[in-house]
Amino acid sequence: MAYQKFRGDYLFTGTTLLDNKHVLVTNEQGVVKDIAPIAEAGEGIQTFEGILSPGFINCHCHLELSHMKGLIPEHTGLVPFILSILKQRHATEDEIFAAIQQADEAMFQEGIVAVGDISNNALSFAQKQNSKLQYHNFIEVSGFSPAIAQPRFEVALEVYNTFKTHFPNHTSLVPHAPYSVSTNLFGLIDALDSNTLSSIHNQETPDENEFFFTGDGSFNLLYETIGVDIKQFFQPSGKTSLQTILPLISKPKKLLLVHDTFTSQGDIDLLKATPSSIQQTIFCLCVNANLYIENKLPPIDLFLQNNCEIVLGTDSLASNHQLSISSEILTITQNFPHIPLQTILQWATSNGANALGMDNQLGSFIFGKKPGIVNITNLNKQGNLTTESNAVRIL
Ligand SMILES: [Zn+2]
């Protein structure tokens, strides 16, 4: 059997950053056979500048919004952003399909091997069936008025069943956000037994917590604008948004909390203290989208101090200039230079694969897995990413 051998300035295994004295050995199909010391690796080694890493896992994307690239201005805050999405998300199906295909291919080139993708409809289904990427589909439902819980759930269930036919183990039905899902709708979602992995947009703006604490803030403008009279059914809970909705999610074994820009120590303490069937709570950071929408970054040091499990996402092209995990890594290293690159690369690879339930094949260079290989180039002298860095899929 023919082997392929790869050596970089650094070899990241999925958990550990090794130096250039290690060689990755795979078979012809890219299945990992060994990490060998250079002295024992023999001939025919392909050498690369920079880091070799397992393929990246993008845990949060909205492929179906790819046609909205560049449409929404930056730094407006979340509520004006959502109103712009609602106003401008419509386009012809051909435009939407073309943008989905382009974004899917760009992610592949950039070294992403798997995506946790939010779907409000089935427009991305055809592309995903033929994609070189693997997908976990989060079929998302929203509706803040209790009166529309049942019809909204039924529409989402139809999309969910469509995706289930092709992705039986990688489709979930999930709530959009605490401020957009009624207690009734949370109940319908939670009753779905097959939902072992869930996801929710969490604490993306300070107004989200304010809305639940006091009932004030910009979410009133959102509901006024879309004509929903929230006084009929909404009472502020006097708690943060996360603390309010956590008891409504009981079935899933794993929960991805996406954004977490305004998550506090109190929220983390509550997550640890609350008896729940949720065995794994995962913080999914989308830093470039946070800068785009709110011009704020999540409290990453707080998550590290609490040993929280972290993964990375790009969010959509409506709130990001590119769907690139290496660009997310760069933004984190620029703003949190004390966090070792090895730690951030683990979020981007093995942690992501574990979160999406794909770690049997992806996320690390372990014997028998086929995780893809990405080459990150143009590092600085300290071995960190620079604005010149590129990530290129080499296998
Ligand atoms: Zn999102």
Boltz pocket constraint, residues with backbone or C-beta under 6 A from the ligand:
constraints:
  - pocket:
      binder: B
      contacts: [[A, 60], [A, 61], [A, 62], [A, 118], [A, 201], [A, 258], [A, 315], [A, 316]]
      max_distance: 6.0
